Amino acid sequence: MRIEIIAKNSRVSEKLADIINKKVGKLDKYFEDDTICRIYLKNEAKKSKMEIQVDYKGNFLRAQAYEDTFFDALDVVLPKLESQIYKHRTRLEKQLRQSAFKDKMIFAEDLPVDPKLVKTKRFEMRPMSVEEAIEEFGMIGHSFYVFVEEGTNAVKVLYLRDDGNYGIIEPVLA
């Protein structure tokens, strides 16, 4: 597994790079040698943000954490990533190393119970502009807002980004 450390708004000390390479390198037991693991480091306000993105054979796993230091963030993000690997184990098993799941987990203690679909909501939607969707979004207090865009009748998802701005997801049929 190839590890790439990418820093924005911060400098990576040799000590931090060594610890990242050592700890993230333990995930090597799951992936083939051609797997790319990118670690993004960014200082935001008073928190250190670490995002780990694993690209293996066209599939992606991603986890992130905000902590006081990058060292703390590493200890939070690795169990999240490993839990994702185990959660998607059946789908990934054919693509990961043959011995990936023989030993116990490295970082995560116990896996949380698999979440199940427990509710389906249906609601009427009227076409609206992006500006109207932002207003509605602000009133409902959810982490996203689904709307139909006026003029195109396209379904879009409005969400709040980590930087406090808005983003839109535009689904496209394959």
Residue frames as qw, qx, qy, qz and C-alpha x, y, z in Angstrom:
[[0.000, 0.891, 0.454, 0.000, 0.00, 0.00, 0.00],
 [0.414, 0.312, -0.007, 0.855, 1.34, 3.40, -0.99],
 [0.268, -0.767, -0.461, 0.357, 0.81, 6.15, 1.61],
 [0.298, 0.476, 0.137, 0.816, 0.67, 9.80, 0.55],
 [0.272, -0.637, -0.469, 0.549, 0.50, 12.61, 3.12],
 [0.199, 0.560, 0.319, 0.738, -0.95, 15.88, 1.84],
 [0.287, -0.515, -0.468, 0.658, -0.91, 18.92, 4.15],
 [0.083, 0.696, 0.326, 0.635, -2.94, 22.11, 3.71],
 [0.287, -0.824, 0.054, -0.486, -2.43, 25.08, 6.05],
 [0.742, -0.606, 0.283, -0.043, 0.05, 23.06, 8.08],
 [0.336, 0.638, -0.692, 0.015, 3.50, 21.55, 8.07],
 [0.964, -0.179, -0.167, -0.108, 4.06, 17.85, 8.71],
 [0.292, -0.746, 0.593, -0.075, 6.85, 17.17, 11.18],
 [0.415, 0.362, -0.830, -0.085, 9.09, 14.18, 10.66],
 [0.173, -0.052, 0.865, -0.468, 7.72, 12.67, 13.88],
 [0.621, 0.319, 0.317, -0.642, 4.10, 13.01, 12.70],
 [0.635, 0.469, -0.467, -0.398, 4.94, 11.55, 9.27],
 [0.202, 0.293, -0.926, 0.128, 6.68, 8.58, 10.91],
 [0.340, 0.101, 0.760, -0.545, 3.73, 7.87, 13.23],
 [0.671, 0.415, 0.032, -0.613, 1.23, 8.21, 10.37],
 [0.540, 0.445, -0.670, -0.250, 3.25, 5.84, 8.18],
 [0.036, 0.188, -0.939, 0.287, 3.63, 3.34, 11.02],
 [0.422, 0.213, 0.659, -0.585, -0.03, 3.30, 12.12],
 [0.668, 0.487, -0.042, -0.560, -1.65, 3.61, 8.69],
 [0.315, 0.468, -0.801, -0.199, 0.83, 1.05, 7.40],
 [0.303, -0.045, 0.899, -0.314, -0.87, -1.54, 9.61],
 [0.675, 0.429, 0.252, -0.545, -3.89, -1.34, 7.28],
 [0.272, 0.522, -0.713, -0.381, -1.62, -2.97, 4.71],
 [0.278, -0.043, 0.952, -0.123, -2.90, -6.34, 5.93],
 [0.535, 0.514, 0.536, -0.402, -6.20, -5.62, 4.14],
 [0.507, 0.800, -0.017, -0.321, -5.02, -4.21, 0.83],
 [0.865, 0.287, 0.161, 0.378, -2.86, -5.19, -2.13],
 [0.548, -0.304, 0.087, 0.774, 0.38, -3.36, -2.87],
 [0.213, 0.334, 0.419, 0.817, -1.15, -1.17, -5.62],
 [0.234, -0.810, -0.537, 0.000, -3.60, 0.45, -3.18],
 [0.248, 0.425, -0.116, 0.863, -3.21, 4.19, -2.64],
 [0.410, -0.697, -0.534, 0.246, -3.90, 5.68, 0.78],
 [0.210, 0.546, -0.004, 0.811, -4.04, 9.47, 0.92],
 [0.405, -0.597, -0.521, 0.456, -3.97, 11.27, 4.25],
 [0.125, 0.698, 0.167, 0.685, -5.14, 14.89, 4.10],
 [0.452, -0.451, -0.459, 0.617, -4.12, 17.14, 7.00],
 [0.072, 0.621, 0.218, 0.750, -5.59, 20.59, 7.50],
 [0.196, -0.275, -0.549, 0.764, -5.70, 23.04, 10.40],
 [0.154, -0.600, -0.494, -0.610, -9.15, 24.61, 10.66],
 [0.413, -0.782, -0.007, -0.467, -9.72, 27.27, 13.30],
 [0.357, -0.636, 0.605, -0.319, -8.72, 25.54, 16.55],
 [0.894, -0.043, 0.421, -0.147, -9.05, 21.95, 15.30],
 [0.044, -0.458, 0.787, 0.412, -6.88, 19.65, 13.26],
 [0.838, 0.300, 0.125, -0.438, -8.74, 17.82, 10.51],
 [0.173, -0.363, 0.873, 0.276, -7.46, 14.48, 9.24],
 [0.822, 0.332, 0.075, -0.456, -9.09, 12.68, 6.36],
 [0.329, -0.309, 0.854, 0.260, -7.95, 9.28, 5.14],
 [0.751, 0.449, -0.028, -0.484, -9.03, 8.15, 1.70],
 [0.488, -0.247, 0.810, 0.213, -8.18, 4.66, 0.46],
 [0.639, 0.521, -0.234, -0.515, -8.37, 4.02, -3.29],
 [0.387, -0.248, 0.882, 0.104, -8.27, 0.31, -4.11],
 [0.215, 0.175, 0.883, 0.380, -9.23, -1.12, -7.47],
 [0.134, -0.374, -0.470, -0.789, -11.64, 1.71, -8.26],
 [0.504, -0.678, -0.528, -0.081, -13.38, 1.59, -4.85],
 [0.119, 0.548, -0.317, 0.764, -13.04, 4.22, -2.14],
 [0.562, -0.592, -0.534, 0.222, -13.16, 4.19, 1.63],
 [0.157, 0.566, -0.122, 0.800, -13.05, 7.48, 3.51],
 [0.541, -0.667, -0.472, 0.199, -13.04, 8.59, 7.13],
 [0.229, 0.603, -0.154, 0.748, -12.29, 11.89, 8.82],
 [0.556, -0.607, -0.475, 0.311, -11.85, 13.32, 12.29],
 [0.061, 0.793, -0.103, 0.597, -11.50, 16.75, 13.90],
 [0.753, -0.493, -0.320, 0.297, -9.38, 16.82, 17.05],
 [0.277, -0.930, 0.101, 0.220, -7.04, 19.13, 18.95],
 [0.177, -0.642, 0.648, 0.369, -3.94, 17.59, 17.34],
 [0.653, 0.389, -0.530, -0.376, -3.21, 15.45, 14.30],
 [0.140, 0.229, -0.937, 0.222, -1.97, 12.73, 16.65],
 [0.401, 0.174, 0.667, -0.603, -5.37, 12.62, 18.36],
 [0.650, 0.429, -0.102, -0.619, -7.17, 12.73, 15.01],
 [0.414, 0.366, -0.813, -0.181, -5.16, 9.72, 13.81],
 [0.047, -0.024, 0.931, -0.362, -6.29, 7.72, 16.84],
 [0.503, 0.354, 0.442, -0.652, -9.93, 8.59, 16.07],
 [0.584, 0.514, -0.279, -0.563, -9.94, 8.16, 12.29],
 [0.203, 0.340, -0.907, -0.142, -8.21, 4.76, 12.06],
 [0.268, 0.164, 0.894, -0.320, -10.89, 2.85, 14.02],
 [0.536, 0.537, 0.196, -0.622, -13.55, 4.53, 11.85],
 [0.444, 0.543, -0.570, -0.427, -11.80, 3.39, 8.69],
 [0.052, 0.184, -0.981, 0.039, -11.24, -0.14, 9.94],
 [0.420, 0.300, 0.691, -0.506, -14.88, -0.39, 10.98],
 [0.574, 0.563, -0.116, -0.583, -15.87, 0.58, 7.45],
 [0.278, 0.407, -0.839, -0.232, -13.65, -2.17, 6.07],
 [0.100, 0.054, 0.964, -0.239, -15.38, -4.74, 8.27],
 [0.468, 0.426, 0.407, -0.658, -18.83, -3.28, 7.68],
 [0.644, 0.584, -0.207, -0.449, -18.42, -3.71, 3.93],
 [0.416, -0.424, 0.798, 0.097, -16.53, -6.95, 4.35],
 [0.700, 0.283, 0.656, -0.014, -18.72, -9.13, 2.15],
 [0.538, 0.835, 0.092, -0.076, -18.53, -6.73, -0.78],
 [0.069, 0.879, -0.470, -0.043, -14.81, -6.13, -0.33],
 [0.772, -0.357, 0.525, 0.023, -13.66, -9.65, 0.47],
 [0.848, 0.407, 0.277, 0.197, -13.08, -10.58, -3.16],
 [0.428, 0.832, -0.083, 0.343, -10.85, -7.55, -3.66],
 [0.334, -0.831, 0.402, -0.193, -8.85, -7.46, -0.42],
 [0.146, 0.480, -0.860, 0.091, -5.98, -9.67, 0.64],
 [0.690, -0.136, -0.679, -0.212, -6.95, -13.31, 1.14],
 [0.542, -0.217, -0.667, 0.463, -5.81, -13.23, 4.78],
 [0.043, -0.477, 0.045, -0.877, -7.32, -9.81, 5.57],
 [0.610, -0.473, 0.002, -0.636, -9.98, -11.05, 8.00],
 [0.776, -0.047, -0.614, 0.139, -8.17, -13.99, 9.65],
 [0.380, -0.074, -0.541, 0.746, -6.79, -11.99, 12.59],
 [0.111, -0.781, -0.548, 0.277, -8.76, -9.68, 14.83],
 [0.232, 0.913, 0.160, 0.294, -9.10, -5.99, 14.10],
 [0.587, 0.179, -0.255, 0.748, -6.09, -3.75, 14.64],
 [0.045, 0.235, -0.162, 0.957, -7.65, -0.42, 15.66],
 [0.559, -0.336, -0.151, -0.743, -11.39, -0.84, 16.27],
 [0.313, -0.214, 0.798, -0.468, -12.60, -2.59, 19.40],
 [0.371, 0.334, 0.860, -0.106, -16.05, -3.93, 18.59],
 [0.001, 0.225, 0.563, 0.795, -18.12, -3.29, 15.55],
 [0.405, 0.127, 0.327, -0.845, -21.33, -1.40, 16.09],
 [0.518, 0.350, 0.771, -0.124, -24.51, -3.28, 15.28],
 [0.189, 0.173, 0.603, 0.755, -25.32, -2.96, 11.58],
 [0.309, 0.296, 0.244, -0.870, -27.89, -0.22, 11.17],
 [0.236, 0.366, 0.876, 0.209, -31.17, -1.23, 9.57],
 [0.157, -0.263, -0.330, -0.893, -33.72, 0.72, 7.59],
 [0.058, -0.353, -0.817, 0.451, -36.48, 1.50, 10.09],
 [0.220, 0.708, 0.393, -0.544, -38.41, 4.32, 8.47],
 [0.340, 0.284, 0.547, 0.711, -39.41, 5.60, 5.04],
 [0.098, 0.600, 0.295, -0.737, -40.66, 9.16, 4.57],
 [0.306, 0.467, 0.616, 0.555, -42.76, 10.38, 1.69],
 [0.020, -0.678, -0.280, 0.679, -43.58, 14.01, 1.08],
 [0.493, 0.784, 0.345, 0.155, -44.83, 16.26, -1.66],
 [0.462, -0.351, 0.176, 0.795, -42.27, 18.48, -3.33],
 [0.396, 0.882, 0.240, -0.087, -42.83, 21.62, -5.31],
 [0.681, 0.384, 0.031, 0.623, -40.17, 22.98, -7.66],
 [0.292, -0.937, -0.061, 0.184, -38.09, 25.77, -6.14],
 [0.419, 0.802, -0.332, 0.267, -34.95, 27.80, -6.75],
 [0.680, 0.079, -0.528, 0.503, -31.68, 27.05, -4.99],
 [0.011, -0.350, 0.325, -0.878, -32.15, 30.18, -2.89],
 [0.707, -0.342, -0.063, -0.617, -35.59, 28.98, -1.73],
 [0.888, -0.070, -0.448, 0.078, -34.10, 25.55, -0.94],
 [0.415, 0.239, -0.504, 0.719, -31.43, 27.22, 1.23],
 [0.355, -0.363, 0.197, -0.839, -34.15, 29.10, 3.14],
 [0.872, -0.217, -0.222, -0.378, -36.19, 25.91, 3.66],
 [0.766, 0.133, -0.529, 0.340, -33.05, 24.01, 4.66],
 [0.130, 0.349, -0.459, 0.807, -32.30, 26.58, 7.35],
 [0.571, -0.322, 0.112, -0.747, -35.76, 26.10, 8.85],
 [0.906, -0.120, -0.313, -0.258, -35.83, 22.30, 9.12],
 [0.434, -0.708, 0.523, -0.194, -32.58, 21.74, 11.02],
 [0.978, 0.050, 0.192, 0.071, -31.52, 18.57, 9.16],
 [0.486, -0.506, 0.472, 0.534, -28.07, 17.88, 7.74],
 [0.167, 0.010, 0.692, 0.702, -29.40, 17.86, 4.16],
 [0.460, 0.486, 0.331, -0.665, -32.40, 18.99, 2.14],
 [0.352, 0.182, 0.805, 0.442, -33.84, 17.25, -0.94],
 [0.323, 0.631, 0.220, -0.670, -35.59, 19.49, -3.45],
 [0.601, 0.484, 0.543, 0.331, -36.73, 19.68, -7.08],
 [0.249, -0.334, 0.146, 0.897, -35.05, 22.52, -8.94],
 [0.409, 0.732, 0.308, -0.450, -37.34, 24.98, -10.64],
 [0.362, 0.739, -0.358, -0.441, -37.00, 25.01, -14.42],
 [0.275, 0.422, -0.848, -0.166, -35.15, 21.69, -14.74],
 [0.873, -0.235, -0.037, -0.425, -37.33, 19.50, -12.48],
 [0.637, 0.303, -0.657, 0.265, -34.09, 17.80, -11.42],
 [0.758, -0.628, -0.173, -0.011, -33.92, 16.29, -7.93],
 [0.399, 0.587, -0.438, 0.552, -31.02, 17.77, -5.97],
 [0.712, -0.538, -0.383, 0.239, -29.64, 17.43, -2.44],
 [0.061, 0.825, -0.214, 0.520, -28.52, 20.53, -0.58],
 [0.814, -0.379, -0.335, 0.286, -26.09, 20.01, 2.31],
 [0.222, -0.954, 0.192, -0.058, -23.98, 22.05, 4.72],
 [0.746, 0.418, -0.386, 0.345, -20.24, 21.69, 4.14],
 [0.715, -0.381, -0.330, 0.484, -17.64, 21.52, 6.90],
 [0.359, 0.076, -0.023, 0.930, -16.47, 25.04, 6.00],
 [0.112, 0.485, 0.471, -0.728, -19.97, 26.45, 6.71],
 [0.320, 0.310, -0.376, -0.812, -20.93, 26.93, 3.05],
 [0.802, 0.224, 0.376, -0.406, -23.52, 24.95, 1.10],
 [0.065, -0.280, 0.845, 0.451, -23.02, 22.19, -1.44],
 [0.769, 0.263, 0.086, -0.576, -25.40, 20.55, -3.90],
 [0.372, -0.131, 0.896, 0.204, -25.40, 16.94, -5.00],
 [0.605, 0.403, -0.173, -0.664, -26.86, 16.42, -8.46],
 [0.683, -0.034, 0.730, 0.004, -27.70, 12.75, -9.08],
 [0.434, 0.506, -0.495, -0.558, -27.05, 11.54, -12.62],
 [0.932, 0.061, 0.289, -0.213, -28.43, 8.25, -13.90],
 [0.330, -0.473, 0.727, 0.372, -25.72, 5.91, -15.15]]
